[in-house]
Amino acid sequence: MVRGTVSTASPTQVVVSTANGNVTVAVTPPLTVYSRQPARLADVKDNVFIGVTTVKQPDGSERATEIHIFPEELRGLGEGSRMMNAGAGGNPGNRMTNGAVSQSRMTNGTAASRMSNGSVANANGSTLDVQYAGGMQKVTVPPNTPVTQIKAISRQLATGDQVVIPAKKNPDGTLSTNRVMLAGQPATSR
């Protein structure tokens, strides 16, 4: 993953200013640009691939601070669960888990709804299980957790854009991609 600010962008390459210097990523056409759009907790359904940022609670459980719903073509991106640091776009102590929601039955957030293996309660939120290759993370989801959907948009990259690029390392050591995610946009929930 290449994270940073676009220094230059052309049809053949993107140069990203990162914390460790400039990184050049070759563009493999067609380039798809993704952006986060507002979504609802009710959009988190069974087998949907999500990324959830969590913070460990005093009792050892993980509490969601934001959820991102990936489109099917990005299923598997960053799959797994790992600690984040400030350099990776998070706060020290936060965890990022990317995986598929298991057995979600969330509807409109009413008390009778169920999400994954936990009951939804109006005041306390819900829980969900996020399954990934090699494991599973149970996450408590407060009712006002920001939720966004990552969607393809029709837009060119511009100097100054904050981006996350899932780049492929080629045999010669160069990087290439055909997709870029805009970052740094505020997440809002409905």
N, C-alpha and C positions, 0 to 999 in steps of 0.2 A: 504494500500500500504506500503510495506517495501522497503525503499530505502537505499542503502549503498554499501559497498564493501564486497565481499565474503571472509570470513575468512577460512571456510572449506566447502567442498561439497562432499557428498557421494550419493549413490543411494537412501538412505532413508531420508536424511535431508540436509539442507543448513543453515549454520550459517552466518548471515550478520552483519557486524559491521556498526552500524548506529550512528547518532549524539547522541542518547540516550543510547548507549551501544549495546551489542550483542543481536541479535534476532534469535531464532531458528525456522525454518519453516520445517515441515515434508513434504516430497515429496510423492505425490500420483502418482504412475506410470500410464501411461508413461509421463515423464516430457518433455514438449515442450519448447525449447529455441528459443526466437525471437530476431531478430536484425534489425536495421534500414538500409535500402538500399536506394540509390539515386532514386528519382522519379521526376516527372515534374508537374507543375501546371495543365497541361492538363489531368493528371490522377485523378484530383479532379472532380468527376462526380456526377450527381444527385443521391441522396440516399446513397452515400458512407459515411461510418462512419469515422470521422476524430477527431483528437485532434489538436487544434490550440492555440498557445501561442500568446497573444496579449499584447499591451501596450496602455494605454489610452492616447489619443491625447488632446491638449488644448481645442478643440471644443467638447470634450466629446465622440467622436467616438473611436472605438477600431481598432488598426492597427496590422496586423499579423506580427510576427517576425519569425515564423516557423510553418509548417503544417506537421502533421504525419497522414498517411493513414493507418487505421487498417484493418487487414484481417477480413473476415466475421465472423470467429469463435471468434473474440474479440469484436464484436459489443456489445455496451452497457457498455464496460469497462470504469469506471470513468465518466459515462454520467453526464452532468451538466456543470455549469459555476461557477468558484470560483477563488478567489484571491489566488496567490501563494506567498510564502515567500522564503527566501534564504534556509531555512531548508528543503523545499519541492522540491528543485532542480531548483528553479527559482529565479528571482530577485524581491525584494519587489516592488509592484505596477504592476507586470505582472498578467495577468489573463489567466487561462487555461479553455478552453471550449471544451468539448467532445460531439459530436452529429452528426447527419446526415445532409449532405449538401442538401438544398432544391432547386429544379429547376435550377441546374447547367447546363449550356450549353457551357462550356469552351471547346475550341478545341485546337488550337495551339498558342494561345496568340495573334492572329492578331486583328486589330482594329475592325473587324466585328464580333468577337466572343462575346458571352454573358456568364456571370457566375452568376448564381442565379438571383437576381433582379437588378443587376447593369451592366452597360456596361463596357467592357474591353477597356482600352486605352493604347497604347504602352508606354507612358511616365508615366501615373498615376496609372497603375495597374487596379484592379477590386474590386468588392465587392461580398460577398457571405453571405448567411444566414445559420447559423448552428442551427438546431432545436434539442432540447433535452426535456426530460420529464419535463414539467412545464415551458418551456420558449423557447426563441430564441435569438441569438446574431448575430447582423449584424457586419461583419468584413470587413475592407478595406484591400486588399491584394496587396502590391507593386509588380511590375513585377519580381523582383529578390528575392522574399521570398524563403528561403530554404524549399524544400518539400522532405519528405522521406516516404517510405513504410515500414511498420513493417511486416517482413516475418519470417516464421518458418525456422530455419537453423538446420543442422545436426552437432551439436557441444556439447561437455560436458562443464559444468561450471568448472571454475578453480579459485584457490585462486587469489585474486586481481581484479577479474571482477567487474565492476561497474554494479549494477543491480537495477531493479524495479520489485518487486514481488507483484502481486495481490493475497494476501493471504486471505484465508477463516478462520474466527475465529470459532473454534469448541466449542461445549457445555462445554467441560472441560477447555476452555480458551487457548488451544494450537492453533497454526496456521498451516495450510496446504495449499499446492498448487500443481498444475500440469503444471504450466506455469511460465516462467521467461523471462523478457525482459532485454537484455543487454543495458546499458545506457552509456553515456559519449563518444559516438562516434561522431565525427563531422558530421553534416548534410551538404550535398552538394546539390545544385540544378543544373538542366540541362535546 
